[in-house]
Amino acid sequence: MLLLRFKPGTKTEVVDTQLLPGLLTLCYLMETILGVSEITITSVNDGQHKLESLHYTGRAVDIRSKIYPPVKISRVVQEFKTLYDKDYDLIWESPGKPWEHLHLELDPGNTNH
């Protein structure tokens, strides 16, 4: 069983349901590759993001990654991109920094994947 936790204070006022298949796949990959039993979402509609950020429309989430081995996070990202490269962006932001996280966004049609 995998638990999905939210960092205290995380706002989840709106989430685009089209984000959910990608999020669930990412959770599955983290569970199987990292061997974890819970994952923490650190931001949905909150935090400070670029003005045009998809967080504000419920099309992006941030997930804690700094507590996992980098080689395994890299594998999670690679596996995810193999499955969902056209509809989602998955970015491993600031590896090795205290604010490191995985940023997942629903972005179909983006040619910059």
N, CA, C and O atoms as CSV, one atom per row, in Angstrom:
chain,resi,resn,atom,element,x,y,z
A,1,MET,N,N,0.845,-1.170,0.000
A,1,MET,CA,C,0.000,0.000,0.000
A,1,MET,C,C,0.895,1.239,0.000
A,1,MET,O,O,1.879,1.304,0.737
A,2,LEU,N,N,0.549,2.208,-0.824
A,2,LEU,CA,C,1.297,3.455,-0.924
A,2,LEU,C,C,0.430,4.595,-0.416
A,2,LEU,O,O,-0.712,4.755,-0.847
A,3,LEU,N,N,0.973,5.386,0.500
A,3,LEU,CA,C,0.263,6.552,1.015
A,3,LEU,C,C,0.767,7.806,0.319
A,3,LEU,O,O,1.963,7.961,0.076
A,4,LEU,N,N,-0.159,8.691,0.004
A,4,LEU,CA,C,0.168,9.976,-0.577
A,4,LEU,C,C,-0.099,11.023,0.490
A,4,LEU,O,O,-1.244,11.241,0.887
A,5,ARG,N,N,0.965,11.670,0.950
A,5,ARG,CA,C,0.849,12.675,2.003
A,5,ARG,C,C,1.041,14.062,1.395
A,5,ARG,O,O,1.657,14.224,0.342
A,6,PHE,N,N,0.496,15.049,2.088
A,6,PHE,CA,C,0.678,16.436,1.685
A,6,PHE,C,C,1.428,17.158,2.794
A,6,PHE,O,O,1.069,17.051,3.966
A,7,LYS,N,N,2.467,17.892,2.424
A,7,LYS,CA,C,3.206,18.692,3.396
A,7,LYS,C,C,2.214,19.630,4.077
A,7,LYS,O,O,1.347,20.192,3.408
A,8,PRO,N,N,2.323,19.811,5.390
A,8,PRO,CA,C,1.406,20.733,6.064
A,8,PRO,C,C,1.407,22.111,5.382
A,8,PRO,O,O,2.461,22.662,5.065
A,9,GLY,N,N,0.208,22.646,5.168
A,9,GLY,CA,C,0.063,23.941,4.526
A,9,GLY,C,C,-0.119,23.878,3.021
A,9,GLY,O,O,-0.374,24.900,2.383
A,10,THR,N,N,0.010,22.686,2.444
A,10,THR,CA,C,-0.155,22.558,1.005
A,10,THR,C,C,-1.607,22.832,0.626
A,10,THR,O,O,-2.527,22.236,1.187
A,11,LYS,N,N,-1.805,23.738,-0.329
A,11,LYS,CA,C,-3.154,24.064,-0.792
A,11,LYS,C,C,-3.510,23.191,-1.986
A,11,LYS,O,O,-2.747,23.078,-2.946
A,12,THR,N,N,-4.665,22.588,-1.907
A,12,THR,CA,C,-5.135,21.728,-2.990
A,12,THR,C,C,-6.540,22.164,-3.411
A,12,THR,O,O,-7.449,21.340,-3.517
A,13,GLU,N,N,-6.705,23.443,-3.645
A,13,GLU,CA,C,-8.025,23.976,-3.964
A,13,GLU,C,C,-8.533,23.518,-5.326
A,13,GLU,O,O,-9.740,23.362,-5.514
A,14,VAL,N,N,-7.642,23.303,-6.262
A,14,VAL,CA,C,-8.043,22.858,-7.593
A,14,VAL,C,C,-6.946,21.954,-8.158
A,14,VAL,O,O,-5.759,22.274,-8.094
A,15,VAL,N,N,-7.372,20.819,-8.711
A,15,VAL,CA,C,-6.459,19.902,-9.387
A,15,VAL,C,C,-7.150,19.457,-10.671
A,15,VAL,O,O,-8.274,18.956,-10.638
A,16,ASP,N,N,-6.481,19.641,-11.786
A,16,ASP,CA,C,-7.006,19.193,-13.068
A,16,ASP,C,C,-6.951,17.664,-13.085
A,16,ASP,O,O,-5.882,17.082,-12.901
A,17,THR,N,N,-8.085,17.017,-13.301
A,17,THR,CA,C,-8.124,15.557,-13.246
A,17,THR,C,C,-7.250,14.905,-14.316
A,17,THR,O,O,-6.877,13.740,-14.178
A,18,GLN,N,N,-6.921,15.635,-15.374
A,18,GLN,CA,C,-6.029,15.074,-16.399
A,18,GLN,C,C,-4.602,14.916,-15.891
A,18,GLN,O,O,-3.802,14.209,-16.503
A,19,LEU,N,N,-4.277,15.568,-14.777
A,19,LEU,CA,C,-2.960,15.407,-14.173
A,19,LEU,C,C,-2.843,14.056,-13.450
A,19,LEU,O,O,-1.745,13.524,-13.287
A,20,LEU,N,N,-3.974,13.517,-13.024
A,20,LEU,CA,C,-3.967,12.334,-12.162
A,20,LEU,C,C,-3.353,11.081,-12.776
A,20,LEU,O,O,-2.618,10.394,-12.067
A,21,PRO,N,N,-3.596,10.724,-14.050
A,21,PRO,CA,C,-2.929,9.526,-14.584
A,21,PRO,C,C,-1.403,9.610,-14.493
A,21,PRO,O,O,-0.743,8.635,-14.136
A,22,GLY,N,N,-0.852,10.777,-14.817
A,22,GLY,CA,C,0.597,10.954,-14.726
A,22,GLY,C,C,1.078,10.897,-13.287
A,22,GLY,O,O,2.112,10.294,-12.996
A,23,LEU,N,N,0.331,11.524,-12.385
A,23,LEU,CA,C,0.704,11.508,-10.975
A,23,LEU,C,C,0.666,10.093,-10.418
A,23,LEU,O,O,1.570,9.694,-9.685
A,24,LEU,N,N,-0.357,9.339,-10.753
A,24,LEU,CA,C,-0.453,7.961,-10.257
A,24,LEU,C,C,0.659,7.083,-10.827
A,24,LEU,O,O,1.202,6.231,-10.125
A,25,THR,N,N,0.992,7.290,-12.087
A,25,THR,CA,C,2.105,6.540,-12.676
A,25,THR,C,C,3.416,6.902,-11.994
A,25,THR,O,O,4.229,6.025,-11.702
A,26,LEU,N,N,3.624,8.180,-11.740
A,26,LEU,CA,C,4.837,8.611,-11.044
A,26,LEU,C,C,4.900,7.988,-9.652
A,26,LEU,O,O,5.958,7.528,-9.223
A,27,CYS,N,N,3.784,7.974,-8.955
A,27,CYS,CA,C,3.739,7.354,-7.623
A,27,CYS,C,C,4.083,5.870,-7.704
A,27,CYS,O,O,4.837,5.356,-6.878
A,28,TYR,N,N,3.530,5.187,-8.699
A,28,TYR,CA,C,3.828,3.762,-8.884
A,28,TYR,C,C,5.319,3.543,-9.130
A,28,TYR,O,O,5.924,2.646,-8.544
A,29,LEU,N,N,5.906,4.360,-9.994
A,29,LEU,CA,C,7.340,4.221,-10.273
A,29,LEU,C,C,8.175,4.486,-9.027
A,29,LEU,O,O,9.156,3.789,-8.772
A,30,MET,N,N,7.789,5.486,-8.258
A,30,MET,CA,C,8.524,5.778,-7.024
A,30,MET,C,C,8.400,4.624,-6.038
A,30,MET,O,O,9.363,4.266,-5.359
A,31,GLU,N,N,7.215,4.050,-5.967
A,31,GLU,CA,C,6.997,2.922,-5.060
A,31,GLU,C,C,7.854,1.726,-5.468
A,31,GLU,O,O,8.495,1.107,-4.619
A,32,THR,N,N,7.871,1.400,-6.752
A,32,THR,CA,C,8.586,0.205,-7.190
A,32,THR,C,C,10.100,0.413,-7.277
A,32,THR,O,O,10.867,-0.472,-6.898
A,33,ILE,N,N,10.529,1.557,-7.764
A,33,ILE,CA,C,11.976,1.794,-7.918
A,33,ILE,C,C,12.629,2.179,-6.596
A,33,ILE,O,O,13.726,1.714,-6.285
A,34,LEU,N,N,11.959,3.028,-5.816
A,34,LEU,CA,C,12.534,3.494,-4.553
A,34,LEU,C,C,12.184,2.586,-3.380
A,34,LEU,O,O,12.843,2.630,-2.341
A,35,GLY,N,N,11.152,1.763,-3.541
A,35,GLY,CA,C,10.727,0.885,-2.463
A,35,GLY,C,C,10.087,1.631,-1.303
A,35,GLY,O,O,10.208,1.214,-0.152
A,36,VAL,N,N,9.403,2.739,-1.602
A,36,VAL,CA,C,8.813,3.564,-0.543
A,36,VAL,C,C,7.365,3.165,-0.283
A,36,VAL,O,O,6.709,2.566,-1.136
A,37,SER,N,N,6.881,3.505,0.900
A,37,SER,CA,C,5.484,3.239,1.239
A,37,SER,C,C,4.677,4.531,1.362
A,37,SER,O,O,3.463,4.490,1.561
A,38,GLU,N,N,5.356,5.685,1.243
A,38,GLU,CA,C,4.638,6.950,1.209
A,38,GLU,C,C,5.432,7.989,0.429
A,38,GLU,O,O,6.662,7.965,0.381
A,39,ILE,N,N,4.686,8.895,-0.174
A,39,ILE,CA,C,5.242,9.964,-0.991
A,39,ILE,C,C,4.642,11.266,-0.497
A,39,ILE,O,O,3.462,11.317,-0.149
A,40,THR,N,N,5.454,12.328,-0.465
A,40,THR,CA,C,4.971,13.613,0.029
A,40,THR,C,C,4.886,14.632,-1.095
A,40,THR,O,O,5.878,14.933,-1.759
A,41,ILE,N,N,3.681,15.158,-1.295
A,41,ILE,CA,C,3.480,16.273,-2.214
A,41,ILE,C,C,3.758,17.548,-1.424
A,41,ILE,O,O,3.181,17.768,-0.360
A,42,THR,N,N,4.638,18.375,-1.950
A,42,THR,CA,C,5.045,19.574,-1.225
A,42,THR,C,C,4.394,20.849,-1.745
A,42,THR,O,O,4.424,21.878,-1.070
A,43,SER,N,N,3.802,20.792,-2.942
A,43,SER,CA,C,3.138,21.984,-3.476
A,43,SER,C,C,2.147,21.580,-4.558
A,43,SER,O,O,2.427,20.721,-5.395
A,44,VAL,N,N,0.974,22.223,-4.522
A,44,VAL,CA,C,0.000,22.103,-5.609
A,44,VAL,C,C,-0.355,23.520,-6.033
A,44,VAL,O,O,0.222,24.035,-6.991
A,45,ASN,N,N,-1.290,24.160,-5.344
A,45,ASN,CA,C,-1.711,25.524,-5.700
A,45,ASN,C,C,-1.048,26.582,-4.836
A,45,ASN,O,O,-1.486,27.733,-4.836
A,46,ASP,N,N,-0.031,26.232,-4.120
A,46,ASP,CA,C,0.603,27.143,-3.175
A,46,ASP,C,C,2.061,27.371,-3.545
A,46,ASP,O,O,2.541,26.878,-4.566
A,47,GLY,N,N,2.747,28.113,-2.715
A,47,GLY,CA,C,4.164,28.372,-2.934
A,47,GLY,C,C,4.374,29.518,-3.902
A,47,GLY,O,O,3.424,30.095,-4.431
A,48,GLN,N,N,5.636,29.832,-4.118
A,48,GLN,CA,C,5.995,30.887,-5.053
A,48,GLN,C,C,6.510,30.253,-6.329
A,48,GLN,O,O,7.519,29.548,-6.332
A,49,HIS,N,N,5.804,30.516,-7.403
A,49,HIS,CA,C,6.148,29.965,-8.710
A,49,HIS,C,C,6.109,31.100,-9.727
A,49,HIS,O,O,5.642,32.201,-9.433
A,50,LYS,N,N,6.605,30.815,-10.920
A,50,LYS,CA,C,6.525,31.815,-11.989
A,50,LYS,C,C,5.064,32.210,-12.193
A,50,LYS,O,O,4.162,31.416,-11.929
A,51,LEU,N,N,4.835,33.412,-12.653
A,51,LEU,CA,C,3.492,33.925,-12.865
A,51,LEU,C,C,2.661,32.990,-13.747
A,51,LEU,O,O,1.475,32.785,-13.491
A,52,GLU,N,N,3.278,32.431,-14.773
A,52,GLU,CA,C,2.564,31.560,-15.703
A,52,GLU,C,C,2.600,30.082,-15.299
A,52,GLU,O,O,2.254,29.213,-16.099
A,53,SER,N,N,3.011,29.801,-14.078
A,53,SER,CA,C,3.129,28.427,-13.589
A,53,SER,C,C,1.807,27.677,-13.676
A,53,SER,O,O,0.740,28.238,-13.427
A,54,LEU,N,N,1.893,26.416,-14.029
A,54,LEU,CA,C,0.708,25.562,-14.097
A,54,LEU,C,C,0.232,25.130,-12.708
A,54,LEU,O,O,-0.826,24.512,-12.590
A,55,HIS,N,N,0.985,25.439,-11.666
A,55,HIS,CA,C,0.531,25.163,-10.301
A,55,HIS,C,C,-0.787,25.882,-10.022
A,55,HIS,O,O,-1.682,25.319,-9.392
A,56,TYR,N,N,-0.902,27.097,-10.481
A,56,TYR,CA,C,-2.056,27.931,-10.151
A,56,TYR,C,C,-3.352,27.456,-10.805
A,56,TYR,O,O,-4.441,27.848,-10.386
A,57,THR,N,N,-3.235,26.611,-11.834
A,57,THR,CA,C,-4.424,26.065,-12.492
A,57,THR,C,C,-4.630,24.593,-12.154
A,57,THR,O,O,-5.469,23.926,-12.760
A,58,GLY,N,N,-3.863,24.083,-11.186
A,58,GLY,CA,C,-4.018,22.690,-10.773
A,58,GLY,C,C,-3.451,21.695,-11.759
A,58,GLY,O,O,-3.838,20.527,-11.774
A,59,ARG,N,N,-2.520,22.169,-12.592
A,59,ARG,CA,C,-1.925,21.292,-13.607
A,59,ARG,C,C,-0.479,20.938,-13.290
A,59,ARG,O,O,0.247,20.446,-14.154
A,60,ALA,N,N,-0.053,21.190,-12.036
A,60,ALA,CA,C,1.318,20.853,-11.636
A,60,ALA,C,C,1.376,20.530,-10.148
A,60,ALA,O,O,0.621,21.080,-9.346
A,61,VAL,N,N,2.283,19.629,-9.798
A,61,VAL,CA,C,2.544,19.289,-8.399
A,61,VAL,C,C,4.045,19.153,-8.215
A,61,VAL,O,O,4.780,18.844,-9.152
A,62,ASP,N,N,4.483,19.392,-6.983
A,62,ASP,CA,C,5.871,19.143,-6.603
A,62,ASP,C,C,5.883,18.005,-5.593
A,62,ASP,O,O,5.026,17.926,-4.713
A,63,ILE,N,N,6.870,17.125,-5.736
A,63,ILE,CA,C,6.982,15.949,-4.877
A,63,ILE,C,C,8.379,15.903,-4.279
A,63,ILE,O,O,9.372,16.086,-4.984
A,64,ARG,N,N,8.449,15.656,-2.977
A,64,ARG,CA,C,9.737,15.585,-2.280
A,64,ARG,C,C,10.592,14.472,-2.878
A,64,ARG,O,O,10.125,13.349,-3.066
A,65,SER,N,N,11.842,14.795,-3.171
A,65,SER,CA,C,12.772,13.793,-3.715
A,65,SER,C,C,14.118,13.785,-3.003
A,65,SER,O,O,14.892,12.841,-3.158
A,66,LYS,N,N,14.407,14.823,-2.225
A,66,LYS,CA,C,15.752,14.971,-1.640
A,66,LYS,C,C,16.115,13.870,-0.657
A,66,LYS,O,O,17.286,13.727,-0.306
A,67,ILE,N,N,15.144,13.092,-0.204
A,67,ILE,CA,C,15.415,12.044,0.780
A,67,ILE,C,C,15.746,10.697,0.138
A,67,ILE,O,O,15.981,9.713,0.839
A,68,TYR,N,N,15.763,10.653,-1.200
A,68,TYR,CA,C,15.999,9.399,-1.905
A,68,TYR,C,C,17.348,9.416,-2.622
A,68,TYR,O,O,17.860,10.490,-2.940
A,69,PRO,N,N,17.929,8.247,-2.883
A,69,PRO,CA,C,19.212,8.196,-3.593
A,69,PRO,C,C,19.099,8.789,-5.002
A,69,PRO,O,O,18.195,8.427,-5.754
A,70,PRO,N,N,20.003,9.688,-5.358
A,70,PRO,CA,C,19.937,10.333,-6.670
A,70,PRO,C,C,19.888,9.356,-7.849
A,70,PRO,O,O,19.181,9.599,-8.827
A,71,VAL,N,N,20.623,8.271,-7.760
A,71,VAL,CA,C,20.631,7.325,-8.878
A,71,VAL,C,C,19.245,6.723,-9.090
A,71,VAL,O,O,18.866,6.427,-10.224
A,72,LYS,N,N,18.494,6.540,-8.023
A,72,LYS,CA,C,17.143,5.989,-8.152
A,72,LYS,C,C,16.148,7.042,-8.635
A,72,LYS,O,O,15.238,6.726,-9.402
A,73,ILE,N,N,16.313,8.288,-8.194
A,73,ILE,CA,C,15.445,9.359,-8.697
A,73,ILE,C,C,15.672,9.530,-10.195
A,73,ILE,O,O,14.715,9.717,-10.946
A,74,SER,N,N,16.904,9.468,-10.628
A,74,SER,CA,C,17.216,9.569,-12.051
A,74,SER,C,C,16.510,8.463,-12.835
A,74,SER,O,O,15.994,8.704,-13.927
A,75,ARG,N,N,16.487,7.261,-12.282
A,75,ARG,CA,C,15.804,6.142,-12.945
A,75,ARG,C,C,14.298,6.376,-12.999
A,75,ARG,O,O,13.666,6.094,-14.018
A,76,VAL,N,N,13.719,6.885,-11.925
A,76,VAL,CA,C,12.282,7.210,-11.912
A,76,VAL,C,C,11.968,8.192,-13.037
A,76,VAL,O,O,11.013,7.995,-13.788
A,77,VAL,N,N,12.765,9.241,-13.153
A,77,VAL,CA,C,12.540,10.267,-14.181
A,77,VAL,C,C,12.648,9.649,-15.574
A,77,VAL,O,O,11.806,9.909,-16.432
A,78,GLN,N,N,13.669,8.840,-15.802
A,78,GLN,CA,C,13.859,8.213,-17.114
A,78,GLN,C,C,12.692,7.300,-17.463
A,78,GLN,O,O,12.178,7.347,-18.581
A,79,GLU,N,N,12.272,6.473,-16.515
A,79,GLU,CA,C,11.153,5.549,-16.760
A,79,GLU,C,C,9.875,6.327,-17.060
A,79,GLU,O,O,9.134,5.975,-17.977
A,80,PHE,N,N,9.616,7.383,-16.288
A,80,PHE,CA,C,8.415,8.181,-16.501
A,80,PHE,C,C,8.419,8.809,-17.891
A,80,PHE,O,O,7.407,8.779,-18.591
A,81,LYS,N,N,9.537,9.367,-18.284
A,81,LYS,CA,C,9.619,10.032,-19.590
A,81,LYS,C,C,9.437,9.039,-20.731
A,81,LYS,O,O,8.947,9.411,-21.798
A,82,THR,N,N,9.819,7.800,-20.526
A,82,THR,CA,C,9.595,6.764,-21.530
A,82,THR,C,C,8.100,6.543,-21.742
A,82,THR,O,O,7.657,6.302,-22.865
A,83,LEU,N,N,7.325,6.626,-20.665
A,83,LEU,CA,C,5.888,6.370,-20.723
A,83,LEU,C,C,5.067,7.587,-21.140
A,83,LEU,O,O,4.088,7.446,-21.873
A,84,TYR,N,N,5.450,8.780,-20.684
A,84,TYR,CA,C,4.573,9.946,-20.783
A,84,TYR,C,C,5.234,11.188,-21.353
A,84,TYR,O,O,4.862,12.299,-20.974
A,85,ASP,N,N,6.177,11.044,-22.227
A,85,ASP,CA,C,6.937,12.207,-22.687
A,85,ASP,C,C,6.105,13.249,-23.434
A,85,ASP,O,O,6.491,14.418,-23.459
A,86,LYS,N,N,4.991,12.875,-24.036
A,86,LYS,CA,C,4.232,13.832,-24.850
A,86,LYS,C,C,3.221,14.647,-24.063
A,86,LYS,O,O,2.905,15.767,-24.464
A,87,ASP,N,N,2.707,14.134,-22.972
A,87,ASP,CA,C,1.634,14.817,-22.252
A,87,ASP,C,C,2.068,15.517,-20.971
A,87,ASP,O,O,1.375,16.410,-20.483
A,88,TYR,N,N,3.192,15.123,-20.435
A,88,TYR,CA,C,3.631,15.650,-19.143
A,88,TYR,C,C,5.086,16.078,-19.215
A,88,TYR,O,O,5.869,15.548,-20.003
A,89,ASP,N,N,5.430,17.037,-18.385
A,89,ASP,CA,C,6.831,17.353,-18.118
A,89,ASP,C,C,7.125,16.854,-16.710
A,89,ASP,O,O,6.372,17.132,-15.776
A,90,LEU,N,N,8.207,16.128,-16.564
A,90,LEU,CA,C,8.699,15.754,-15.240
A,90,LEU,C,C,10.114,16.287,-15.145
A,90,LEU,O,O,11.004,15.878,-15.891
A,91,ILE,N,N,10.303,17.209,-14.214
A,91,ILE,CA,C,11.595,17.877,-14.068
A,91,ILE,C,C,12.126,17.608,-12.669
A,91,ILE,O,O,11.425,17.801,-11.676
A,92,TRP,N,N,13.367,17.164,-12.605
A,92,TRP,CA,C,14.054,16.975,-11.324
A,92,TRP,C,C,14.743,18.293,-11.027
A,92,TRP,O,O,15.812,18.584,-11.563
A,93,GLU,N,N,14.123,19.080,-10.176
A,93,GLU,CA,C,14.617,20.433,-9.918
A,93,GLU,C,C,15.621,20.464,-8.769
A,93,GLU,O,O,15.393,19.879,-7.710
A,94,SER,N,N,16.723,21.150,-8.995
A,94,SER,CA,C,17.752,21.443,-7.991
A,94,SER,C,C,18.312,20.210,-7.282
A,94,SER,O,O,18.354,20.179,-6.052
A,95,PRO,N,N,18.748,19.181,-8.044
A,95,PRO,CA,C,19.320,17.993,-7.389
A,95,PRO,C,C,20.447,18.372,-6.422
A,95,PRO,O,O,21.320,19.179,-6.743
A,96,GLY,N,N,20.405,17.773,-5.245
A,96,GLY,CA,C,21.441,18.001,-4.240
A,96,GLY,C,C,21.245,19.239,-3.375
A,96,GLY,O,O,21.966,19.426,-2.396
A,97,LYS,N,N,20.290,20.076,-3.719
A,97,LYS,CA,C,20.018,21.291,-2.934
A,97,LYS,C,C,18.921,20.995,-1.910
A,97,LYS,O,O,18.158,20.044,-2.083
A,98,PRO,N,N,18.833,21.797,-0.848
A,98,PRO,CA,C,17.798,21.564,0.170
A,98,PRO,C,C,16.372,21.629,-0.388
A,98,PRO,O,O,15.471,21.004,0.172
A,99,TRP,N,N,16.150,22.368,-1.472
A,99,TRP,CA,C,14.812,22.528,-2.043
A,99,TRP,C,C,14.572,21.595,-3.235
A,99,TRP,O,O,13.628,21.788,-4.002
A,100,GLU,N,N,15.432,20.587,-3.381
A,100,GLU,CA,C,15.282,19.600,-4.450
A,100,GLU,C,C,13.886,18.983,-4.429
A,100,GLU,O,O,13.337,18.710,-3.361
A,101,HIS,N,N,13.313,18.763,-5.625
A,101,HIS,CA,C,12.016,18.108,-5.729
A,101,HIS,C,C,11.761,17.675,-7.169
A,101,HIS,O,O,12.463,18.093,-8.090
A,102,LEU,N,N,10.758,16.840,-7.346
A,102,LEU,CA,C,10.277,16.497,-8.671
A,102,LEU,C,C,9.091,17.398,-8.987
A,102,LEU,O,O,8.174,17.533,-8.177
A,103,HIS,N,N,9.109,18.003,-10.144
A,103,HIS,CA,C,8.017,18.865,-10.594
A,103,HIS,C,C,7.328,18.146,-11.745
A,103,HIS,O,O,7.940,17.888,-12.781
A,104,LEU,N,N,6.056,17.825,-11.558
A,104,LEU,CA,C,5.265,17.175,-12.593
A,104,LEU,C,C,4.198,18.141,-13.065
A,104,LEU,O,O,3.476,18.727,-12.258
A,105,GLU,N,N,4.101,18.306,-14.394
A,105,GLU,CA,C,3.049,19.167,-14.920
A,105,GLU,C,C,2.416,18.552,-16.147
A,105,GLU,O,O,3.069,17.892,-16.956
A,106,LEU,N,N,1.127,18.790,-16.257
A,106,LEU,CA,C,0.360,18.387,-17.422
A,106,LEU,C,C,0.576,19.458,-18.479
A,106,LEU,O,O,0.198,20.614,-18.288
A,107,ASP,N,N,1.182,19.074,-19.587
A,107,ASP,CA,C,1.534,20.064,-20.596
A,107,ASP,C,C,1.475,19.439,-21.993
A,107,ASP,O,O,2.483,19.407,-22.700
A,108,PRO,N,N,0.281,18.934,-22.400
A,108,PRO,CA,C,0.195,18.296,-23.707
A,108,PRO,C,C,0.480,19.288,-24.835
A,108,PRO,O,O,0.098,20.457,-24.784
A,109,GLY,N,N,1.152,18.782,-25.830
A,109,GLY,CA,C,1.461,19.630,-26.986
A,109,GLY,C,C,2.726,20.444,-26.831
A,109,GLY,O,O,3.162,21.083,-27.788
A,110,ASN,N,N,3.330,20.440,-25.651
A,110,ASN,CA,C,4.573,21.180,-25.472
A,110,ASN,C,C,5.683,20.459,-26.214
A,110,ASN,O,O,5.947,19.286,-25.949
A,111,THR,N,N,6.320,21.133,-27.121
A,111,THR,CA,C,7.382,20.506,-27.904
A,111,THR,C,C,8.738,20.617,-27.227
A,111,THR,O,O,9.748,20.192,-27.788
A,112,ASN,N,N,8.772,21.184,-26.024
A,112,ASN,CA,C,10.039,21.327,-25.299
A,112,ASN,C,C,10.266,20.212,-24.295
A,112,ASN,O,O,11.053,20.386,-23.364
A,113,HIS,N,N,9.610,19.081,-24.452
A,113,HIS,CA,C,9.762,17.985,-23.483
A,113,HIS,C,C,11.108,17.336,-23.644
A,113,HIS,O,O,11.429,16.393,-22.921
